[in-house]
Amino acid sequence: MVGKRGPDTHHVVPHKGGNGWDVKRGGADRASGHFDTKQQAVDFGRQVSRSQQTELRIHNQDGRIAQSDSHGRDPNPPKG
């Protein structure tokens, strides 16, 4: 997997069984949630990421990161 995979990240990834999408904490084996659609997983992932102030990595069906959202502790915050 490309990108940071530690406890400061959450990932929206395709379910290994091929049905649906999972939200996982970086480095975790078990999913925090399983959803039928990617949008449901993204919505849940954003809620969890905001509450835990982590980076959210949203993956495509092929596993590559398509989008990344920062919800705290951004190592490269925008310059104001």
Secondary structure as UniProt FT lines:
FT   TURN            7..8
FT   STRAND          9..14
FT   TURN            16..17
FT   STRAND          21..25
FT   TURN            26..27
FT   STRAND          33..35
FT   HELIX           38..52
FT   STRAND          55..59
FT   TURN            61..62
FT   STRAND          65..70
//
